[in-house]
Amino acid sequence: METGPVDLLIVEFPGNNFRGEIAPALRELVVDGIVRVLDLLFVYKDENGEVGSVELAGLGPDLQPAFADLDGQLGGGLLDAEDVAQVGPALDNNSSAALIVWENTWAERFVTAMRRADARVVDQVRIPAETVSKALESYQQQAG
């Protein structure tokens, strides 16, 4: 089975203020065939510094409906207690993070073509959207 590149995205929510707003956008990416969510885990740190995690099935009734369409998509098992132990201590007190592992299905055909050509990826760098936005804004101001 050919697969596209797989990413781990860690999205932090200061103040433990996660309300599920990212779920519709994530669902849209899945429906459009851009990504396939392989695993999803929520990690939190309370105001006393205690770290914990919640799987999709453990979300409360206020959040679970936002992710209902994704529940059947997840293979699961990729994120575990080790990931919680690594991400949790790095969170500020009273904050949380969504850990999302997804396959970039949009790249599957390209990856297949590279394999057939006996090519290989030597390096890959992901530039955060905020960095690109700031650079473009600065360029526009200078050109402007």
C-alpha positions, 0 to 999 in steps of 0.5 A, spaced: 500 500 500 502 506 497 502 512 503 503 519 502 508 523 508 505 522 515 506 528 519 505 529 527 502 536 528 501 539 535 497 544 536 497 548 543 491 551 547 493 556 552 488 556 558 485 549 556 481 553 552 479 547 547 472 548 544 473 543 538 473 549 533 478 545 529 474 539 528 470 542 522 476 544 518 480 537 520 473 534 517 473 538 511 481 536 510 479 528 511 472 529 506 476 532 501 482 527 501 487 531 503 489 528 509 487 521 513 487 522 520 491 516 523 491 518 530 488 523 535 490 524 542 489 530 547 494 532 552 493 537 558 496 540 564 492 542 569 493 549 574 497 544 579 502 542 573 499 535 573 499 532 566 494 527 563 491 525 556 484 524 553 483 519 547 477 521 542 472 516 545 473 520 552 471 527 550 466 530 554 459 530 551 460 538 549 466 536 544 465 529 542 460 531 537 465 535 533 469 529 532 464 524 531 465 523 523 473 522 525 472 517 530 471 511 524 477 514 520 482 513 526 487 507 526 489 509 532 495 506 536 500 511 534 500 516 540 501 513 547 503 514 554 510 516 551 508 521 547 504 524 553 510 524 557 514 528 552 509 533 550 505 534 557 511 537 561 513 542 555 506 545 556 504 551 560 500 550 566 493 550 565 494 549 557 492 543 553 494 540 546 491 536 540 496 531 537 494 529 530 498 524 526 495 524 519 497 522 512 498 527 507 494 523 502 494 529 497 502 527 496 500 519 495 501 519 487 507 523 487 510 519 492 508 513 488 512 516 482 518 517 486 518 510 488 518 508 481 523 513 479 528 510 484 528 517 487 528 518 495 527 524 499 533 526 502 531 532 506 524 535 508 523 542 512 516 544 514 516 552 515 510 554 519 505 558 516 506 564 521 513 564 519 511 565 511 505 570 513 510 574 516 515 574 511 510 575 505 508 581 509 515 584 510 516 583 503 510 587 501 511 592 505 518 593 502 516 592 495 510 597 496 
